[in-house]
Amino acid sequence: VQPVVELLACRLAAGQKMALGVWSSLAAVLVATATAAADTGADALEGQKLYDGLYKIGYHQDLRLSHARSIIAEQIVPMKEEIESILDVGCSHGLAVQSLWRAGIYSNGVDISNVAVGMANQNRTEGRKCQYEPCFQQADAARLPFADKAFDGILSTDVLEHVQPEEVHATCAELARVAKKYLFLKIAYKKEFVVSHLRTLEKQGLRVRGGALHATIMGPTAWIAEFWKVGFRVHGIGRDDAIIFIRTSCTTDRTSVPDGTCSTA
């Protein structure tokens, strides 16, 4: 990876026209991929096994906390006239889904952790307004158990950075497959700064693949490009850099410009 990163730096110094943000994002993906490769043994935790383990030691135990409050209040609720149903991908203990029910929006939640799904089923029982039964279920973001365009929109907050680099495209494509029109996404662009749960696992002799929960560190430019590939362009930017995507009618004979709008190739 190091020679490749050095090559990118040389090209930047030589005045290549590629945007700095794109080069930085590419370098970050290469570094993240190499780092992850260092912990790919059979005993390295990832996916459902990792997050079940984390929830069992206190991960996301505050039932009053939701990272989706501002997106729901400021972006989704004002669009209720055209959004009747939402799927929360990475729903944790289900507070965001419950908030959507209270706003009159049919909602379901999926999480990679069975423990999280159990918390949601136990704690979110009042005023259920599910688009499908069961309201909450275990699922990988890259393999959602729903039909094409099953929901008007998909909500996902602080989840996609946890996806392994080799799963990024499949995950983006899967969200695009299940969402009829909108994606409401909040993605962390940096390494996690709270590492207490990782340290707890390490003290138990458990290793996490790549040594970090934020497995994929990419800037907004790179994420916008990924969703452009699967048919969604930027519709707006919310608080905390949340990005609202809308399904685009652009065809494959068109290219994107930096803001994700259509431009004739």
Steps between C-alpha positions, in 0.01 A plus 500: 500500500779746591645526146151564365439777755837652410407487132177685574695766688744539210218542253340764715832684525538483123172683457262225395148636456332231710329659805691469825198355676476210252869412531479520879196275505669245272811497717284455810324202348832340405640551848181372664505193278861424588434553870200270491707232330725486807216355708313263272569180691219265594498643852474866395154634581287669235137521393228352716742325736681828571190710564322234704811496718505879528135526600554238767764720667295821495521641148215750430327431830349849535144443379444877481777558247444513124739638239203560271308766696593797282457311171154382600384838632657722235509285187256210510198639688473812277480262200217284641279579203725292275654260752266243653755233592861488623745218570762575765816306411709453814205573729673401828244502784232650273449853630515657153238256372276581796547873430387445142191312622414794722532728198246284315748330267496125444843371599708187546848445636782257428828455681790262453484413871239259631556650845410847370188362330400338830538836676285668236225237525503524879504878531303625196158347549268803518337661199650263248446603140701245301503479123571127526509237774712448696573864581862422584724227365863403470655572161825600336480837321633332185225235508168655598196269528265723299378530144617763254377852590328364813529834684463860387828579674786352697650657811847405622700697756861430598486152347664493156846577638477163679473314168814318386664662192429203273130521592453873430374471143267208577357688799437818300338295225277323751379825657429629150307183415267518802444880504232624263609863499709637790804415711560691823858426602733624772848350466808551717806599300759443775616224728293450813617698803323284761692174523407375847296207367783394272737502796256285697498242221879507483523433873287192438756384244276580203625668183297729277566486128715800409518608864220755459121518473511763226622260235457734203618860525394698193411865453163623372630529142576128488162403650319727255685327217404156633131584514517667160609164359178339629262769380475759779614863494527761775169667582615704798732527799364503854644568842813305601581451129209261452447441128158458345512307173222473244463238228621647172367444151849540352597218269834325464600721206534796734770603741483673836639837595625565857159584644354175370270656238464375144733608224500372143805284437 
